[in-house]
Amino acid sequence: MTPMTRCPDHPMTRFLRFFLLCTWFCLPAAASESQLIVLHKAASSLGFYTPDGRHLADVPVGKHPHELVLSPDGRYAWITDNGTMRIEDAGTGGNTVSIVDLRERRKVGEVPLGEFRRPHGIDLDPKTGLLAVSTELPDRLVLIDTRTRRVTKHLDTQGRTSHMVKWAAGGRWAFVSNSTSANVAAIDTETGAVKLIPTAARPEGSALSPDGKTLYVVNREAAKITLVDVAARRVAGEIATGNGPVRIAVTPDGRQLVYALMHDQAVEFADPASRKVLGRVALEGRPVSLTLSRDGKLAFASAQDDDTVYVISVAGRKIERKFKTAPGAGPDPVLEIGR
């Protein structure tokens, strides 16, 4: 026997015991910690950050990416490579959707869109595995099979400047915000039939109620949210908001709408039942995005022009923290992921 074996309280024995315990318990815990991914619109990359904002890595994607969605297992991010910074900008833009492996932190492929350029909105139907991607040139809804990574169909949105898109429950109907023509296209993806639902000026982001019955669409230049009855595909009401609502999310319990106000430089909260504003949080910059953490307790809003991401308490309606991206990164949507 060695002296260390005969003496369990030897300092080296205690150190080894501590080291083994950390190896057994601490490493798996660290591996399961959440991270934030931030789409760097100006820097054309996907950034990885700790929850408190420490930068971990960047993955280059296509030029000026706008939106992203996760695969159902959380392994991959699908990203629209729009190719222009703003929808008002001229140019043919890009025509790809980038695929990033979040575990390995590398781009593993892309889907070519051919003649359909300036992809913007993106949503994934977990039931069918189909991606719905809106394009601005021409205005179309493009469907992509995530298993084959190929375009399977393209459909006319019958609108101008097709922007954000949201699948309805069931994976047949997709709702596309046509920003310039001030309507939402409800598209039957099996037949191509379209019903145009009037909104207010400049419809952009949208979110579904947890029960899938109501689509909430923010109208950037009208200071209101349009409520759409998904089954009837018609307007069911509206909610007056602050100025410049651009992106919106619904808390998991369905009791609060959280949305970014670009013009008022704030994040606002509304009750979908009473259709009244509940409060707001002032920001120092103009937010262009709004997403929620997986548990709905935190809201993430990026001020693209200031390279700042705000983390906001939904219950407390206050800024929990904020962090900077690299200068010129131009952060846009933020998603919480697990390692």
C-alpha positions in Angstrom: 0.0 0.0 0.0 1.1 3.5 -0.7 1.1 6.1 2.1 -1.7 7.9 0.4 -3.9 4.8 0.3 -3.3 4.1 4.0 -4.3 7.7 4.9 -7.7 8.7 3.6 -7.3 12.3 5.0 -4.0 12.9 3.2 -4.2 16.3 1.3 -3.6 14.6 -2.0 -6.4 12.1 -1.3 -8.8 14.9 -0.6 -7.7 16.7 -3.8 -8.3 13.6 -5.9 -11.6 13.0 -4.4 -12.7 16.6 -5.1 -11.4 16.3 -8.6 -13.3 13.1 -9.3 -16.5 14.6 -7.9 -16.2 17.6 -10.1 -15.5 15.5 -13.1 -18.6 13.3 -12.3 -21.0 16.1 -11.4 -19.8 19.4 -12.7 -19.1 18.6 -16.3 -22.5 17.2 -17.2 -24.1 20.2 -15.5 -22.0 22.6 -17.5 -22.8 20.7 -20.7 -26.5 21.2 -20.1 -26.3 24.9 -19.4 -28.3 27.2 -21.7 -26.7 29.5 -24.2 -27.9 32.3 -26.4 -27.5 32.4 -30.1 -27.7 35.8 -31.7 -28.0 36.3 -35.5 -25.5 39.0 -36.5 -27.3 40.6 -39.4 -24.5 43.1 -40.3 -21.6 40.8 -39.7 -23.2 37.8 -41.5 -22.7 35.3 -38.8 -24.4 33.4 -35.9 -22.9 34.3 -32.5 -22.9 32.0 -29.5 -23.1 33.7 -26.0 -23.4 32.7 -22.4 -26.6 33.8 -20.7 -24.8 36.8 -19.2 -23.5 37.9 -22.6 -20.0 36.5 -22.8 -19.1 35.8 -26.4 -18.1 32.2 -27.1 -17.9 31.8 -30.9 -19.1 32.9 -34.3 -20.2 30.8 -37.3 -20.2 32.6 -40.7 -23.4 32.2 -42.8 -24.8 34.0 -45.9 -24.7 37.7 -46.3 -27.0 39.8 -44.1 -29.1 37.0 -42.5 -32.5 38.0 -41.2 -34.3 35.3 -39.4 -33.7 31.8 -38.0 -35.6 28.8 -36.6 -34.5 25.7 -34.7 -35.0 22.0 -35.7 -37.4 20.2 -33.4 -34.5 18.5 -31.6 -32.6 21.8 -31.2 -29.5 20.5 -33.1 -29.7 22.7 -36.1 -30.5 26.4 -36.9 -32.0 27.2 -40.3 -31.2 30.8 -41.3 -32.5 33.0 -44.2 -29.6 34.6 -46.1 -31.4 37.7 -47.3 -28.4 39.5 -48.7 -29.6 43.1 -47.8 -29.8 44.8 -44.5 -33.3 46.2 -44.8 -36.3 45.4 -46.9 -36.3 49.0 -48.1 -32.8 48.5 -49.6 -32.6 47.9 -53.3 -30.7 44.9 -54.7 -31.2 41.3 -55.7 -29.9 40.0 -52.4 -29.2 36.4 -51.6 -30.9 33.1 -52.4 -29.9 30.5 -49.8 -30.9 29.2 -46.4 -27.9 28.3 -44.2 -27.8 25.3 -41.9 -25.7 25.5 -38.7 -24.9 22.6 -36.4 -25.3 24.2 -33.0 -23.5 21.4 -31.2 -20.4 21.5 -33.4 -20.7 25.3 -34.0 -20.2 25.1 -37.7 -22.1 25.6 -41.0 -23.0 22.2 -42.4 -24.9 23.1 -45.5 -27.2 25.4 -47.3 -30.4 25.1 -49.4 -30.2 27.0 -52.8 -33.5 28.8 -53.6 -32.7 29.4 -57.3 -34.8 32.2 -58.7 -36.4 33.0 -55.4 -34.3 35.7 -53.8 -34.1 37.8 -50.6 -35.5 35.1 -48.3 -36.8 36.7 -45.1 -39.3 35.0 -42.8 -38.9 31.4 -41.8 -40.9 28.9 -39.7 -40.7 25.1 -39.3 -43.7 22.7 -39.0 -42.5 19.9 -36.7 -45.3 17.6 -38.0 -44.3 17.6 -41.6 -40.6 18.7 -41.4 -41.4 21.5 -43.9 -39.8 24.9 -43.7 -41.9 27.8 -44.9 -39.7 30.6 -46.2 -41.0 33.9 -47.5 -39.0 35.7 -50.3 -39.2 39.3 -51.4 -38.0 38.9 -55.0 -40.4 37.7 -56.2 -43.0 37.6 -53.4 -43.4 33.9 -52.8 -43.8 31.3 -50.1 -41.1 28.6 -50.6 -41.4 25.2 -49.0 -38.3 23.2 -48.1 -38.1 19.6 -47.0 -35.6 19.6 -44.1 -34.8 15.9 -44.6 -33.8 16.2 -48.3 -32.8 19.9 -48.0 -34.6 20.7 -51.2 -37.3 23.1 -52.3 -40.5 21.1 -52.8 -42.9 23.9 -53.8 -43.3 27.6 -54.2 -46.6 29.5 -53.9 -47.7 33.1 -54.8 -48.4 35.2 -51.7 -50.5 37.6 -53.8 -49.0 40.5 -51.9 -46.0 42.9 -51.9 -42.9 42.6 -49.8 -43.6 39.2 -48.2 -42.0 39.5 -44.8 -42.6 37.1 -41.9 -44.3 33.8 -42.0 -46.0 31.5 -39.4 -47.3 28.0 -39.8 -50.8 27.3 -38.3 -51.3 24.2 -36.3 -51.7 21.2 -38.5 -49.1 22.1 -41.0 -51.4 23.0 -43.9 -52.0 26.7 -43.7 -49.2 29.3 -43.6 -49.7 33.0 -42.8 -47.4 35.5 -44.5 -47.2 39.2 -43.7 -47.3 41.2 -46.9 -45.7 44.4 -45.5 -46.2 46.8 -48.4 -49.7 45.7 -49.4 -50.9 45.8 -45.7 -52.4 42.3 -45.5 -51.7 38.8 -44.4 -51.9 36.0 -46.9 -53.4 32.8 -45.5 -52.1 30.2 -47.9 -53.3 26.6 -48.3 -50.0 24.9 -48.9 -51.6 21.9 -50.5 -53.7 23.7 -53.1 -52.0 27.1 -53.3 -55.3 28.9 -52.6 -54.8 32.3 -50.9 -57.1 34.4 -48.8 -55.9 37.9 -48.2 -56.7 39.2 -44.7 -56.5 43.0 -44.4 -54.3 44.4 -41.6 -53.1 47.9 -40.8 -50.0 49.6 -42.2 -46.8 47.6 -42.5 -47.6 44.2 -41.0 -44.4 42.4 -39.8 -43.9 39.9 -37.0 -46.6 37.5 -35.9 -47.2 34.9 -33.1 -49.7 32.2 -32.5 -51.7 31.8 -29.3 -50.8 28.6 -27.4 -54.1 27.0 -28.5 -53.3 27.8 -32.1 -56.6 29.7 -32.6 -55.4 33.3 -32.8 -52.6 34.9 -34.8 -51.3 38.2 -33.5 -49.8 40.4 -36.2 -47.9 43.6 -35.3 -48.3 46.6 -37.7 -45.2 48.7 -37.6 -46.6 51.9 -39.0 -50.1 51.7 -37.5 -49.3 51.2 -33.7 -51.6 48.3 -33.4 -51.8 44.5 -33.3 -54.2 42.7 -35.6 -55.9 39.6 -34.2 -56.6 37.0 -36.9 -59.0 34.1 -36.3 -56.9 31.2 -37.7 -59.8 28.8 -38.5 -62.0 31.4 -40.1 -59.1 33.3 -41.6 -60.5 36.7 -40.9 -59.8 39.7 -38.6 -61.1 39.1 -35.1 -60.1 42.4 -33.4 -57.2 44.7 -32.7 -55.1 46.0 -29.8 -53.7 49.6 -29.8 -50.0 49.7 -29.0 -47.1 52.1 -28.7 -45.3 53.3 -31.9 -43.5 50.9 -34.2 -44.3 47.4 -33.1 -42.1 45.1 -35.2 -41.9 41.6 -33.5 -44.1 39.8 -31.0 -44.2 36.8 -28.8 -46.8 35.2 -26.6 -46.0 33.8 -23.1 -46.5 30.1 -22.7 -49.7 30.6 -20.6 -51.2 32.8 -23.3 -51.8 35.6 -20.9 -49.4 38.2 -22.1 -48.3 39.5 -25.5 -44.7 40.9 -25.5 -43.6 43.0 -28.4 -40.8 45.3 -29.5 -41.5 49.0 -30.2 -38.9 50.2 -32.7 -40.1 53.9 -32.8 -40.7 54.3 -29.1 -37.5 52.4 -28.2 -39.3 50.1 -25.8 -40.7 46.6 -25.1 -44.4 46.6 -24.3 -46.8 44.1 -22.7 -50.5 43.6 -23.4 -53.3 41.4 -22.2 -54.9 39.5 -25.1 -58.1 38.9 -23.2 -58.8 42.5 -22.2 -56.9 43.9 -25.3 -55.3 46.5 -23.0 -51.6 47.5 -22.7 -50.2 46.4 -19.3 -46.9 48.2 -19.2 -43.6 48.8 -21.0 -39.9 48.9 -20.5 -37.9 51.7 -21.9 -34.7 50.9 -23.9 -31.8 53.0 -24.9 -31.9 51.9 -28.5 -34.3 50.9 -31.3 -35.3 47.2 -30.9 -35.7 45.2 -34.1 -36.4 41.8 -32.6 -38.3 40.2 -29.7 -38.1 36.6 -28.6 -38.8 34.8 -25.3 -36.8 32.3 -23.3 -38.1 28.7 -23.4 -39.8 29.2 -20.0 -41.2 32.5 -21.0 -39.7 34.3 -18.1 -37.2 36.5 -20.1 -37.6 38.5 -23.3 -34.7 39.2 -25.6 -34.7 42.4 -27.7 -31.8 43.5 -29.9 -31.0 47.1 -30.8 -29.3 46.5 -34.1 -27.8 49.9 -34.6 -26.3 49.9 -31.1 -24.9 46.4 -31.1 -26.8 45.7 -27.9 -29.0 42.8 -26.7 -31.4 43.5 -23.8 -32.6 40.8 -21.5 -35.9 41.7 -19.9 -37.8 40.2 -17.0 -41.4 39.5 -18.2 -42.8 39.2 -14.6 -40.9 42.2 -13.3 -41.1 44.3 -16.5 -37.6 45.5 -16.1 -34.2 45.1 -17.7 -32.4 42.2 -16.1 -29.2 42.9 -18.0 -27.8 43.9 -21.4 -24.7 43.0 -23.3 -22.8 44.2 -26.3 -22.0 42.2 -29.4 -18.9 43.0 -31.4 -19.0 46.5 -33.0 -20.8 46.4 -36.3 -22.3 43.0 -35.7 -25.9 44.3 -36.0 -27.7 41.8 -33.7 -31.2 40.7 -34.7 -33.1 37.7 -33.4 -31.9 35.9 -30.2 -32.8 32.3 -29.3 -32.1 30.3 -26.1 -30.6 26.9 -26.7 -29.3 24.1 -24.5 -25.9 22.5 -24.9 
